[in-house]
């Protein structure tokens, strides 16, 4: 006997809420697996969408996982039909989830072996001991006298005075420096792992954004013939123009010199290279006491890496390369997104995740050569990110503040 509309909706809701018994699951799988029911399935999903829009209680359905279970539990004789059905359902699945959840988390993952797009997962099941996205900035401001101010636990207004310069915390959390001073008083802003992005406006009007696990050392007031700061981690600058005082960013043996421009610098130690990406203006990146330098234009990226000189033993010689940059990908962190190019290595992705969620990552088993591409909001819980990455076939175990990765 054909299933009634009410019965199909009941089975879909029961399955999605994990209340369906085995007989009900088999009944649903058998109905969906009949090729002539695909149009009907679309109609019933649209009905669920209507109910969701009318604010009735609807549990999100993981349609991709549902279809995988159908393949596991149902005997399908015609391989060509299977390929056709899967292709159709994957396409409609993505459309249905977008309609259901609007601009929610999404990520297309490209496996280097399979080379196929995997549709976005819907909301994952609740995870015990899940790790939420950073809710606070957790930054620490170290003043010239060594005293420390934990920014998240302080109120708005004047935090300190450095000579004649006021250090102010604005209502939106931004730190600003107002005034000038004849004294050279250096402050340091440390943004640890697991912290929200922090913004600061220096005394010259330069705006700075610091990613998690980053720091900025700067004078409370610039004086002399140059404006010099030091960084670690990843920092984005919008430098106030001043032809009389070049702005210089230093990291170890690397310096970036500008007059007034917008650029991003990634200097994370575990990335083994320093990347300067220019959005606006012009910058010069130099190393080895200025013996090596390049000038880049907007849309370009300068990469400084170390190479071993075989003729000089372990002596490291800096090399600078210039290449076209994916600006949207580089600036994703500032815009609140994880975004990876078409060939992002899993290890690179996990480094970003470790910094943002303040977790440790361990690898077990064989090599992991998967390559991914896509984006999702950085406001997602860690389990949501891992659930999406898991669709590529990689296994993740979330154990408190540790993520174990297995092939």
DRENDRENVEX-752651 format. One record per atom (N, C-alpha, C): residue in one letter; x, y, z. Coordinates in steps of 0.1 Angstrom, whole numbers, padded with zeros to 4 digits, always signed. Example, Ala and Ser with C-alpha at 12.3 -4.5 7.8 and 13.67 -1.06 7.14 Angstrom:
BEGIN
A+0132-0057+0078
A+0123-0045+0078
A+0132-0033+0078
S+0128-0022+0071
S+0137-0011+0071
S+0129+0000+0079
! end
This chain:
BEGIN
X+0009-0012+0000
X+0000+0000+0000
X+0009+0012+0000
X+0006+0022-0009
X+0014+0034-0010
X+0013+0042+0004
X+0024+0049+0007
X+0025+0056+0019
X+0017+0069+0017
X+0009+0073+0028
X+0002+0086+0027
X+0012+0097+0030
X+0007+0109+0026
X+0015+0121+0028
X+0018+0123+0043
X+0008+0121+0051
X+0010+0122+0066
X+0020+0112+0071
X+0019+0100+0066
X+0029+0090+0070
X+0043+0093+0066
X+0045+0099+0054
X+0058+0102+0050
X+0064+0113+0059
X+0056+0124+0061
X+0060+0135+0070
X+0064+0130+0084
X+0056+0121+0089
X+0058+0115+0102
X+0072+0108+0102
X+0074+0099+0092
X+0087+0092+0091
X+0099+0101+0090
X+0098+0112+0082
X+0109+0121+0081
X+0112+0128+0094
X+0101+0132+0101
X+0103+0139+0114
X+0108+0129+0124
X+0103+0117+0124
X+0108+0107+0134
X+0123+0104+0132
X+0126+0102+0119
X+0141+0099+0116
X+0150+0111+0120
X+0146+0123+0116
X+0154+0134+0119
X+0156+0137+0134
X+0146+0134+0142
X+0147+0136+0156
X+0152+0124+0164
X+0157+0113+0156
X+0162+0101+0162
X+0152+0094+0171
X+0140+0094+0167
X+0129+0087+0174
X+0124+0075+0166
X+0128+0074+0154
X+0123+0063+0146
X+0128+0050+0150
X+0119+0040+0151
X+0124+0026+0154
X+0129+0020+0141
X+0135+0008+0142
X+0141+0002+0131
X+0132+0000+0119
X+0120-0005+0123
X+0110-0008+0112
X+0106+0005+0105
X+0105+0016+0112
X+0101+0029+0106
X+0113+0034+0097
X+0125+0032+0101
X+0136+0036+0093
X+0136+0028+0080
X+0134+0015+0081
X+0134+0006+0069
X+0123+0010+0060
X+0111+0014+0065
X+0100+0018+0057
X+0103+0031+0050
X+0110+0041+0057
X+0114+0053+0050
X+0124+0051+0040
X+0134+0043+0043
X+0145+0040+0033
X+0139+0033+0020
X+0131+0024+0022
X+0125+0017+0011
X+0117+0026+0002
X+0109+0035+0009
X+0101+0045+0001
X+0110+0054-0007
X+0120+0060-0001
X+0129+0069-0008
X+0137+0062-0019
X+0141+0050-0017
X+0149+0043-0026
X+0142+0039-0039
X+0129+0040-0040
X+0121+0038-0052
X+0123+0050-0061
X+0129+0048-0073
X+0132+0059-0081
X+0120+0068-0085
X+0108+0063-0086
X+0097+0071-0089
X+0092+0080-0078
X+0098+0078-0066
X+0094+0087-0055
X+0103+0099-0053
X+0112+0101-0061
X+0121+0113-0059
X+0114+0126-0060
X+0104+0127-0070
X+0097+0139-0071
X+0088+0141-0058
X+0083+0130-0053
X+0074+0131-0041
X+0083+0135-0029
X+0095+0130-0029
X+0104+0134-0018
X+0107+0149-0018
X+0109+0154-0030
X+0111+0169-0031
X+0099+0176-0025
X+0087+0172-0029
X+0075+0178-0024
X+0073+0178-0009
X+0077+0167-0003
X+0076+0165+0012
X+0086+0174+0019
X+0098+0175+0013
X+0108+0184+0019
X+0104+0198+0018
X+0098+0202+0007
X+0092+0215+0006
X+0081+0218+0017
X+0074+0207+0020
X+0064+0208+0030
X+0070+0211+0044
X+0081+0204+0046
X+0088+0206+0059
X+0094+0220+0060
X+0098+0225+0048
X+0103+0239+0048
X+0092+0249+0051
X+0080+0246+0046
X+0069+0255+0049
X+0066+0255+0064
X+0066+0243+0070
X+0064+0242+0084
X+0074+0249+0092
X+0087+0248+0087
X+0098+0255+0094
X+0096+0270+0094
X+0092+0275+0082
X+0090+0289+0080
X+0078+0294+0089
X+0068+0285+0092
X+0057+0289+0100
X+0060+0287+0115
X+0073+0284+0118
X+0078+0283+0132
X+0072+0271+0139
X+0068+0261+0132
X+0065+0248+0138
X+0078+0241+0142
X+0077+0232+0151
X+0089+0225+0156
X+0094+0215+0146
X+0105+0218+0139
X+0111+0209+0129
X+0125+0207+0133
X+0129+0194+0133
X+0143+0191+0136
X+0151+0191+0123
X+0163+0197+0123
X+0171+0197+0111
X+0174+0183+0106
X+0174+0180+0093
X+0176+0167+0088
X+0189+0167+0080
X+0198+0157+0083
X+0210+0155+0076
X+0207+0147+0064
X+0203+0153+0053
X+0199+0145+0042
X+0210+0137+0035
X+0222+0143+0035
X+0234+0135+0030
X+0236+0122+0037
X+0236+0123+0051
X+0238+0112+0059
X+0226+0102+0057
X+0214+0107+0055
X+0203+0098+0053
X+0205+0090+0040
X+0210+0097+0030
X+0211+0089+0017
X+0223+0079+0019
X+0233+0082+0026
X+0244+0072+0029
X+0238+0060+0036
X+0229+0062+0045
X+0223+0051+0052
X+0214+0043+0043
X+0208+0050+0033
X+0200+0042+0024
X+0208+0033+0016
X+0220+0038+0011
X+0229+0030+0004
X+0234+0018+0012
X+0236+0020+0025
X+0241+0009+0033
X+0230-0001+0036
X+0218+0003+0038
X+0208-0006+0042
X+0199-0012+0031
X+0199-0006+0020
X+0190-0010+0009
X+0198-0017-0002
X+0193-0027-0008
X+0200-0034-0019
X+0196-0028-0032
X+0205-0021-0039
X+0202-0014-0052
X+0209-0022-0063
X+0201-0026-0073
X+0207-0034-0083
X+0214-0027-0095
X+0208-0015-0098
X+0214-0008-0110
X+0223+0003-0106
X+0236+0001-0109
X+0246+0011-0106
X+0244+0024-0112
X+0240+0024-0125
X+0237+0037-0131
X+0226+0045-0124
X+0216+0038-0120
X+0205+0044-0112
X+0210+0050-0099
X+0220+0043-0093
X+0225+0048-0080
X+0232+0061-0082
X+0241+0062-0093
X+0248+0074-0096
X+0239+0085-0099
X+0229+0083-0107
X+0219+0093-0110
X+0212+0098-0098
X+0207+0089-0089
X+0200+0093-0077
X+0208+0101-0068
X+0221+0096-0066
X+0229+0103-0056
X+0232+0117-0061
X+0235+0119-0074
X+0238+0132-0080
X+0226+0141-0077
X+0214+0136-0080
X+0202+0144-0079
X+0200+0148-0064
X+0201+0138-0055
X+0198+0141-0041
X+0208+0150-0035
X+0221+0149-0039
X+0231+0158-0034
X+0227+0173-0038
X+0223+0175-0050
X+0220+0188-0055
X+0208+0194-0047
X+0198+0186-0046
X+0186+0190-0039
X+0188+0192-0024
X+0197+0183-0018
X+0200+0184-0004
X+0206+0198-0001
X+0216+0202-0009
X+0222+0215-0006
X+0212+0226-0007
X+0203+0226-0017
X+0193+0236-0018
X+0183+0236-0007
X+0179+0225-0002
X+0170+0224+0009
X+0176+0229+0022
X+0188+0226+0024
X+0195+0230+0037
X+0197+0246+0036
X+0200+0251+0025
X+0202+0266+0024
X+0189+0273+0027
X+0178+0267+0021
X+0165+0273+0024
X+0161+0272+0039
X+0165+0261+0045
X+0161+0258+0059
X+0169+0267+0068
X+0182+0269+0066
X+0191+0275+0075
X+0197+0288+0070
X+0193+0293+0059
X+0198+0306+0055
X+0213+0306+0053
X+0219+0316+0060
X+0234+0318+0058
X+0241+0310+0069
X+0237+0299+0072
X+0244+0291+0083
X+0257+0286+0078
X+0264+0278+0086
X+0277+0273+0083
X+0277+0264+0070
X+0286+0266+0061
X+0287+0258+0050
X+0302+0256+0046
X+0305+0245+0039
X+0318+0242+0035
X+0318+0232+0024
X+0324+0234+0013
X+0326+0224+0003
X+0340+0218+0004
X+0340+0205+0005
X+0353+0198+0008
X+0357+0191-0005
X+0369+0193-0010
X+0374+0186-0022
X+0385+0176-0018
X+0382+0163-0019
X+0392+0153-0016
X+0401+0152-0028
X+0414+0151-0025
X+0424+0150-0036
X+0423+0137-0043
X+0417+0127-0036
X+0416+0114-0042
X+0402+0113-0050
X+0392+0118-0044
X+0378+0116-0049
X+0375+0127-0059
X+0380+0140-0056
X+0377+0151-0064
X+0362+0154-0065
X+0355+0153-0054
X+0340+0155-0055
X+0336+0165-0045
X+0325+0172-0047
X+0319+0182-0038
X+0310+0174-0029
X+0311+0177-0016
X+0302+0171-0006
X+0293+0182+0000
X+0280+0180+0000
X+0271+0190+0004
X+0273+0193+0019
X+0269+0205+0023
X+0270+0210+0037
X+0261+0201+0046
X+0267+0199+0058
X+0259+0192+0068
X+0249+0202+0074
X+0238+0197+0079
X+0229+0206+0087
X+0234+0206+0101
X+0227+0212+0110
X+0232+0213+0124
X+0236+0200+0129
X+0248+0198+0135
X+0252+0186+0140
X+0245+0183+0154
X+0246+0170+0158
X+0240+0167+0171
X+0248+0173+0182
X+0242+0176+0193
X+0249+0182+0204
X+0261+0173+0209
X+0272+0179+0212
X+0284+0171+0216
X+0287+0174+0230
X+0290+0164+0238
X+0294+0166+0252
X+0307+0172+0252
X+0309+0182+0261
X+0322+0189+0262
X+0326+0196+0249
X+0316+0201+0242
X+0319+0208+0229
X+0327+0221+0233
X+0335+0226+0223
X+0343+0238+0224
X+0336+0249+0216
X+0331+0259+0223
X+0324+0270+0216
X+0335+0280+0209
X+0330+0288+0200
X+0339+0298+0194
X+0342+0308+0205
X+0353+0315+0204
X+0356+0325+0214
X+0345+0336+0216
X+0342+0338+0229
X+0331+0348+0232
X+0338+0361+0237
X+0350+0360+0242
X+0357+0371+0248
X+0370+0374+0241
X+0376+0386+0243
X+0388+0388+0236
X+0401+0384+0244
X+0400+0382+0257
X+0410+0376+0265
X+0424+0383+0263
X+0424+0394+0257
X+0437+0401+0255
X+0443+0407+0267
X+0456+0408+0268
X+0463+0414+0279
X+0471+0426+0274
X+0470+0437+0280
X+0477+0449+0277
X+0488+0451+0287
X+0501+0451+0282
X+0512+0453+0291
X+0518+0467+0290
X+0518+0474+0300
X+0522+0488+0300
X+0537+0490+0301
X+0542+0502+0299
X+0557+0504+0300
X+0563+0500+0313
X+0556+0501+0324
X+0561+0498+0337
X+0560+0483+0340
X+0555+0475+0331
X+0553+0461+0333
X+0540+0457+0339
X+0531+0466+0343
X+0518+0462+0348
X+0509+0457+0337
X+0500+0448+0340
X+0492+0442+0330
X+0477+0445+0333
X+0470+0447+0322
X+0456+0449+0322
X+0448+0439+0314
X+0440+0431+0320
X+0432+0421+0313
X+0420+0428+0307
X+0419+0430+0294
X+0409+0438+0288
X+0395+0433+0290
X+0393+0420+0290
X+0380+0415+0291
X+0373+0418+0305
X+0381+0420+0315
X+0376+0421+0328
X+0376+0436+0333
X+0379+0445+0324
X+0379+0459+0327
X+0368+0466+0321
X+0363+0477+0327
X+0352+0485+0321
X+0357+0494+0310
X+0347+0501+0304
X+0351+0510+0294
X+0356+0523+0300
X+0363+0531+0291
X+0369+0544+0296
X+0384+0544+0297
X+0390+0553+0304
X+0404+0554+0305
X+0410+0542+0313
X+0419+0535+0307
X+0425+0524+0314
X+0438+0528+0321
X+0445+0537+0314
X+0458+0541+0320
X+0463+0553+0313
X+0474+0559+0318
X+0480+0570+0312
X+0495+0567+0310
X+0500+0569+0298
X+0514+0567+0294
X+0520+0580+0291
X+0526+0586+0300
X+0530+0600+0298
X+0518+0609+0297
X+0517+0616+0286
X+0505+0625+0284
X+0495+0618+0275
X+0497+0605+0272
X+0488+0597+0264
X+0478+0589+0272
X+0465+0591+0268
X+0454+0583+0275
X+0452+0570+0267
X+0451+0559+0275
X+0448+0546+0269
X+0433+0543+0272
X+0425+0542+0262
X+0411+0542+0264
X+0405+0529+0258
X+0396+0523+0266
X+0388+0512+0260
X+0374+0517+0256
X+0371+0515+0243
X+0359+0520+0238
X+0347+0510+0241
X+0335+0515+0238
X+0323+0506+0241
X+0323+0493+0233
X+0329+0494+0221
X+0330+0482+0212
X+0342+0473+0215
X+0350+0477+0226
X+0361+0469+0229
X+0374+0473+0223
X+0374+0482+0214
X+0386+0487+0207
X+0394+0495+0217
X+0408+0494+0216
X+0417+0502+0225
X+0422+0513+0216
X+0422+0525+0222
X+0426+0537+0215
X+0437+0545+0223
X+0446+0551+0216
X+0456+0560+0223
X+0454+0574+0218
X+0452+0583+0228
X+0449+0597+0225
X+0460+0606+0231
X+0466+0614+0223
X+0476+0624+0229
X+0490+0621+0224
X+0499+0629+0228
X+0513+0628+0225
X+0522+0628+0237
X+0534+0623+0236
X+0543+0623+0248
X+0557+0624+0243
X+0565+0631+0250
X+0579+0632+0247
X+0587+0619+0251
X+0581+0611+0260
X+0587+0599+0265
X+0585+0588+0255
X+0595+0579+0254
X+0593+0567+0246
X+0589+0555+0255
X+0576+0553+0255
X+0570+0543+0264
X+0563+0532+0256
X+0569+0521+0256
X+0564+0510+0248
X+0554+0501+0255
X+0543+0498+0248
X+0533+0489+0253
X+0532+0477+0244
X+0527+0466+0250
X+0525+0454+0242
X+0511+0448+0244
X+0505+0445+0233
X+0491+0439+0233
X+0492+0424+0229
X+0489+0415+0239
X+0490+0401+0236
X+0476+0395+0235
X+0473+0388+0224
X+0460+0382+0221
X+0463+0367+0221
X+0459+0359+0231
X+0462+0345+0232
X+0454+0337+0223
X+0457+0324+0222
X+0448+0314+0215
X+0434+0314+0222
X+0424+0311+0214
X+0411+0311+0220
X+0405+0324+0223
X+0410+0335+0217
X+0405+0348+0219
X+0399+0354+0206
X+0389+0362+0208
X+0383+0370+0197
X+0394+0379+0191
X+0391+0383+0179
X+0400+0393+0172
X+0399+0406+0180
X+0411+0413+0182
X+0411+0425+0189
X+0416+0436+0180
X+0410+0448+0182
X+0414+0460+0174
X+0419+0471+0183
X+0429+0478+0177
X+0435+0489+0184
X+0438+0501+0175
X+0436+0513+0180
X+0440+0525+0172
X+0451+0531+0179
X+0463+0532+0171
X+0475+0538+0177
X+0474+0553+0177
X+0484+0559+0184
X+0483+0573+0186
X+0483+0581+0173
X+0489+0576+0162
X+0489+0583+0149
X+0477+0581+0141
X+0467+0573+0146
X+0455+0570+0139
X+0455+0557+0131
X+0466+0550+0131
X+0467+0537+0125
X+0458+0527+0131
X+0450+0520+0123
X+0441+0509+0129
X+0448+0496+0127
X+0447+0487+0138
X+0453+0474+0137
X+0443+0464+0143
X+0443+0452+0136
X+0435+0441+0140
X+0445+0429+0143
X+0443+0423+0154
X+0451+0412+0158
X+0443+0399+0159
X+0448+0388+0152
X+0442+0375+0152
X+0446+0368+0165
X+0439+0357+0168
X+0443+0349+0180
X+0458+0345+0179
X+0464+0343+0190
X+0478+0340+0192
X+0487+0349+0184
X+0485+0362+0187
X+0493+0373+0181
X+0496+0384+0191
X+0506+0392+0187
X+0510+0403+0196
X+0515+0415+0188
X+0514+0427+0195
X+0518+0439+0189
X+0526+0447+0199
X+0538+0451+0197
X+0546+0460+0205
X+0547+0473+0198
X+0544+0484+0205
X+0543+0497+0199
X+0546+0508+0209
X+0550+0520+0205
X+0551+0531+0215
X+0537+0537+0217
X+0535+0542+0229
X+0523+0549+0233
X+0521+0561+0224
X+0533+0568+0220
X+0532+0579+0211
X+0545+0578+0202
X+0543+0580+0189
X+0554+0579+0180
X+0562+0592+0180
X+0575+0591+0179
X+0583+0603+0178
X+0596+0600+0170
X+0603+0610+0165
X+0614+0608+0157
X+0610+0608+0142
X+0618+0600+0134
X+0616+0601+0119
X+0609+0588+0114
X+0605+0579+0123
X+0598+0567+0118
X+0588+0562+0129
X+0579+0554+0124
X+0569+0547+0133
X+0572+0532+0133
X+0577+0527+0143
X+0582+0513+0143
X+0574+0505+0153
X+0569+0493+0149
X+0562+0483+0158
X+0568+0469+0155
X+0565+0460+0164
X+0570+0446+0163
X+0557+0437+0165
X+0557+0426+0157
X+0545+0418+0158
X+0549+0403+0159
X+0540+0395+0163
X+0540+0380+0162
X+0526+0376+0157
X+0525+0364+0152
X+0512+0359+0147
X+0507+0366+0135
X+0494+0369+0134
X+0488+0375+0122
X+0482+0388+0126
X+0485+0399+0118
X+0480+0412+0121
X+0477+0419+0108
X+0466+0427+0108
X+0462+0435+0097
X+0463+0450+0100
X+0469+0458+0091
X+0472+0472+0094
X+0464+0480+0084
X+0458+0491+0088
X+0454+0502+0080
X+0462+0515+0085
X+0473+0517+0078
X+0483+0527+0083
X+0479+0541+0079
X+0479+0550+0089
X+0476+0564+0087
X+0488+0570+0078
X+0485+0577+0068
X+0495+0583+0059
X+0503+0594+0066
X+0516+0593+0064
X+0525+0603+0070
X+0539+0602+0062
X+0541+0610+0052
X+0553+0609+0044
X+0565+0612+0052
X+0564+0619+0063
X+0576+0623+0070
X+0580+0612+0080
X+0571+0603+0083
X+0574+0592+0092
X+0570+0578+0087
X+0578+0571+0079
X+0575+0558+0074
X+0571+0549+0086
X+0561+0540+0083
X+0556+0530+0093
X+0564+0517+0090
X+0570+0512+0100
X+0578+0500+0098
X+0573+0489+0108
X+0570+0477+0102
X+0566+0465+0110
X+0578+0455+0110
X+0582+0451+0122
X+0593+0442+0123
X+0589+0429+0129
X+0595+0418+0123
X+0593+0405+0129
X+0607+0398+0127
X+0614+0396+0137
X+0628+0390+0137
X+0636+0398+0126
X+0641+0391+0116
X+0649+0397+0106
X+0642+0403+0094
X+0628+0403+0095
X+0620+0408+0084
X+0614+0422+0088
X+0614+0431+0078
X+0608+0444+0080
X+0599+0447+0068
X+0587+0453+0071
X+0579+0459+0061
X+0578+0474+0063
X+0581+0481+0052
X+0581+0496+0053
X+0570+0502+0045
X+0562+0511+0050
X+0551+0517+0043
X+0550+0532+0047
X+0542+0539+0039
X+0539+0553+0042
X+0525+0554+0047
X+0516+0548+0040
X+0502+0547+0044
X+0495+0537+0035
X+0490+0526+0040
X+0485+0515+0032
X+0477+0505+0040
X+0471+0496+0034
X+0464+0485+0040
X+0470+0472+0037
X+0474+0464+0047
X+0481+0452+0044
X+0480+0442+0056
X+0482+0429+0053
X+0481+0418+0063
X+0494+0411+0063
X+0499+0408+0076
X+0511+0401+0078
X+0508+0388+0086
X+0512+0377+0081
X+0511+0364+0088
X+0524+0359+0091
X+0528+0358+0104
X+0541+0354+0109
X+0541+0343+0118
X+0530+0335+0118
X+0529+0324+0128
X+0541+0315+0126
X+0547+0311+0138
X+0560+0303+0138
X+0558+0290+0132
X+0546+0283+0134
X+0544+0270+0129
X+0541+0269+0114
X+0540+0281+0107
X+0538+0281+0093
X+0552+0282+0085
X+0563+0284+0092
X+0576+0283+0086
X+0578+0294+0075
X+0570+0304+0075
X+0572+0315+0065
X+0564+0327+0069
X+0568+0338+0064
X+0562+0351+0067
X+0555+0356+0054
X+0542+0359+0055
X+0535+0363+0043
X+0530+0378+0045
X+0533+0386+0036
X+0528+0400+0036
X+0519+0402+0024
X+0506+0405+0026
X+0497+0406+0015
X+0492+0420+0015
X+0492+0427+0003
X+0489+0441+0001
X+0475+0442-0005
X+0467+0450+0002
X+0453+0453-0002
X+0453+0467-0009
X+0461+0476-0004
X+0460+0490-0009
X+0473+0497-0007
X+0478+0505-0016
X+0490+0513-0015
X+0502+0505-0020
X+0513+0506-0013
X+0526+0500-0017
X+0534+0497-0005
X+0541+0486-0004
X+0549+0482+0007
X+0562+0476+0002
X+0572+0477+0010
X+0585+0471+0007
X+0588+0461+0018
X+0590+0448+0015
X+0594+0438+0024
X+0609+0435+0023
X+0616+0435+0034
X+0630+0433+0033
X+0635+0423+0044
X+0646+0417+0042
X+0652+0408+0051
X+0667+0408+0050
X+0674+0402+0060
X+0688+0401+0059
X+0695+0415+0059
X+0690+0423+0069
X+0695+0437+0070
X+0693+0445+0057
X+0683+0443+0050
X+0680+0450+0038
X+0687+0445+0025
X+0695+0435+0027
X+0702+0429+0015
X+0692+0423+0005
X+0681+0419+0010
X+0671+0413+0001
X+0658+0421+0003
X+0652+0425-0007
X+0639+0433-0006
X+0631+0432-0018
X+0618+0434-0017
X+0609+0434-0028
X+0598+0445-0025
X+0593+0451-0036
X+0582+0460-0034
X+0570+0453-0041
X+0559+0453-0034
X+0547+0446-0039
X+0536+0456-0042
X+0527+0452-0051
X+0515+0460-0055
X+0502+0454-0049
X+0492+0462-0049
X+0479+0456-0044
X+0475+0443-0051
X+0471+0433-0043
X+0467+0420-0049
X+0479+0411-0049
X+0491+0415-0045
X+0502+0406-0044
X+0506+0402-0030
X+0513+0392-0029
X+0518+0387-0016
X+0533+0383-0017
X+0540+0389-0007
X+0554+0386-0006
X+0556+0375+0005
X+0564+0365+0001
X+0566+0353+0011
X+0581+0352+0014
X+0584+0353+0027
X+0598+0351+0031
X+0599+0338+0038
X+0608+0330+0032
X+0610+0317+0038
X+0625+0314+0039
X+0629+0304+0047
X+0643+0301+0049
X+0646+0288+0041
X+0658+0289+0035
X+0663+0277+0028
X+0677+0274+0032
X+0680+0261+0034
X+0693+0257+0038
X+0704+0258+0027
X+0714+0266+0030
X+0725+0267+0020
X+0735+0255+0022
X+0735+0246+0013
X+0743+0234+0014
X+0758+0237+0016
X+0762+0248+0010
X+0777+0251+0011
X+0781+0258+0024
X+0770+0261+0032
X+0773+0268+0045
X+0767+0261+0057
X+0766+0248+0056
X+0761+0240+0067
X+0747+0243+0070
X+0744+0248+0083
X+0731+0251+0087
X+0727+0265+0086
X+0736+0273+0080
X+0733+0287+0078
X+0720+0289+0070
X+0711+0297+0075
X+0698+0299+0069
X+0698+0312+0061
X+0695+0312+0048
X+0695+0324+0040
X+0680+0327+0036
X+0675+0339+0040
X+0662+0342+0036
X+0660+0344+0021
X+0648+0339+0016
X+0645+0341+0002
X+0631+0348+0002
X+0629+0357-0007
X+0616+0364-0008
X+0610+0361-0022
X+0598+0356-0022
X+0591+0353-0034
X+0578+0362-0035
X+0574+0365-0047
X+0562+0374-0049
X+0552+0366-0057
X+0539+0366-0053
X+0529+0359-0061
X+0516+0366-0059
X+0506+0363-0068
X+0493+0368-0067
X+0486+0363-0055
X+0478+0371-0048
X+0472+0367-0036
X+0457+0366-0037
X+0451+0356-0030
X+0436+0355-0029
X+0432+0364-0017
X+0429+0376-0020
X+0426+0386-0009
X+0415+0381+0000
X+0404+0376-0006
X+0393+0372+0002
X+0397+0361+0012
X+0405+0352+0008
X+0410+0341+0017
X+0419+0346+0027
X+0428+0355+0024
X+0437+0361+0033
X+0430+0368+0044
X+0420+0376+0041
X+0413+0385+0050
X+0401+0378+0057
X+0399+0365+0054
X+0387+0358+0060
X+0387+0359+0075
X+0398+0358+0082
X+0398+0358+0096
X+0393+0372+0102
X+0396+0382+0095
X+0392+0396+0099
X+0377+0397+0097
X+0371+0390+0087
X+0357+0391+0084
X+0349+0380+0091
X+0355+0373+0100
X+0348+0363+0108
X+0345+0350+0101
X+0354+0345+0092
X+0352+0333+0085
X+0365+0324+0084
X+0363+0311+0084
X+0373+0302+0080
X+0371+0301+0065
X+0382+0303+0057
X+0381+0302+0043
X+0394+0296+0038
X+0393+0286+0030
X+0404+0278+0025
X+0403+0278+0009
X+0415+0278+0003
X+0416+0277-0011
X+0412+0263-0016
X+0412+0261-0029
X+0408+0248-0034
X+0418+0237-0030
X+0430+0240-0026
X+0440+0230-0023
X+0445+0232-0009
X+0437+0235+0001
X+0441+0237+0014
X+0445+0224+0021
X+0456+0223+0027
X+0461+0211+0034
X+0454+0210+0047
X+0451+0197+0051
X+0444+0195+0063
X+0452+0200+0075
X+0465+0199+0075
X+0473+0203+0086
X+0472+0219+0088
X+0471+0226+0076
X+0470+0240+0077
X+0456+0244+0083
X+0446+0237+0079
X+0433+0239+0085
X+0433+0237+0100
X+0439+0226+0105
X+0439+0223+0119
X+0447+0232+0127
X+0457+0239+0121
X+0465+0249+0128
X+0456+0261+0131
X+0448+0265+0121
X+0439+0276+0123
X+0428+0273+0134
X+0423+0260+0133
X+0414+0256+0143
X+0420+0256+0157
X+0432+0251+0158
X+0439+0250+0172
X+0440+0264+0178
X+0444+0274+0170
X+0446+0288+0175
X+0432+0294+0179
X+0422+0292+0171
X+0409+0299+0173
X+0402+0293+0185
X+0402+0279+0186
X+0395+0273+0197
X+0403+0270+0209
X+0417+0272+0208
X+0426+0269+0219
X+0426+0255+0223
X+0428+0246+0213
X+0428+0232+0215
X+0441+0226+0210
X+0445+0214+0214
X+0457+0207+0209
X+0452+0197+0199
X+0460+0195+0189
X+0457+0186+0178
X+0468+0175+0178
X+0463+0162+0178
X+0472+0151+0177
X+0468+0143+0164
X+0478+0137+0157
X+0475+0129+0146
X+0479+0114+0149
X+0470+0105+0146
X+0472+0091+0148
X+0470+0083+0135
X+0477+0073+0133
X+0475+0064+0121
X+0484+0069+0110
X+0479+0066+0097
X+0487+0068+0085
X+0487+0083+0081
X+0492+0086+0069
X+0493+0099+0064
X+0480+0105+0060
X+0478+0118+0062
X+0466+0124+0058
X+0469+0134+0046
X+0465+0130+0034
X+0469+0138+0023
X+0457+0146+0017
X+0446+0146+0024
X+0434+0153+0018
X+0436+0168+0016
X+0430+0173+0006
X+0430+0187+0003
X+0415+0192+0003
X+0413+0204+0008
X+0400+0209+0010
X+0399+0223+0004
X+0386+0227+0003
X+0384+0241-0001
X+0370+0245+0003
X+0368+0257+0008
X+0355+0262+0012
X+0355+0272+0024
X+0344+0275+0030
X+0343+0284+0041
X+0332+0281+0050
X+0333+0286+0062
X+0322+0286+0072
X+0325+0296+0083
X+0314+0300+0090
X+0316+0311+0100
X+0325+0306+0112
X+0333+0316+0116
X+0342+0313+0128
X+0334+0313+0141
X+0321+0317+0140
X+0313+0316+0152
X+0307+0302+0155
X+0310+0293+0146
X+0306+0279+0148
X+0313+0272+0160
X+0306+0263+0167
X+0312+0255+0177
X+0322+0245+0170
X+0332+0241+0177
X+0342+0232+0172
X+0336+0220+0166
X+0326+0214+0173
X+0320+0201+0168
X+0314+0203+0154
X+0308+0215+0151
X+0302+0218+0138
X+0313+0218+0127
X+0325+0224+0130
X+0335+0224+0121
X+0340+0210+0118
X+0342+0202+0128
X+0347+0189+0127
X+0337+0180+0120
X+0325+0182+0122
X+0314+0174+0116
X+0315+0176+0100
X+0317+0188+0096
X+0318+0191+0082
X+0330+0185+0076
X+0342+0187+0083
X+0354+0181+0078
X+0353+0166+0077
X+0345+0160+0086
X+0344+0146+0087
X+0338+0140+0075
X+0331+0148+0067
X+0324+0142+0055
X+0334+0138+0044
X+0347+0143+0046
X+0357+0139+0036
X+0363+0125+0038
X+0359+0119+0050
X+0364+0106+0053
X+0374+0106+0064
X+0379+0118+0068
X+0388+0119+0080
X+0380+0118+0093
X+0386+0111+0102
X+0380+0109+0115
X+0385+0119+0126
X+0376+0124+0134
X+0380+0134+0144
X+0374+0129+0157
X+0382+0129+0168
X+0377+0126+0181
X+0380+0138+0190
X+0369+0144+0195
X+0370+0156+0204
X+0370+0151+0218
X+0382+0153+0225
X+0384+0148+0239
X+0387+0160+0247
X+0377+0167+0252
X+0380+0179+0260
X+0386+0190+0251
X+0398+0194+0254
X+0405+0204+0247
X+0415+0198+0237
X+0413+0186+0233
X+0422+0179+0224
X+0414+0173+0213
X+0419+0175+0200
X+0413+0169+0189
X+0423+0158+0183
X+0418+0146+0182
X+0426+0135+0176
X+0421+0133+0162
X+0431+0133+0153
X+0428+0132+0138
X+0433+0118+0133
X+0424+0111+0127
X+0427+0098+0122
X+0423+0097+0107
X+0430+0089+0099
X+0427+0087+0085
X+0414+0078+0084
! end
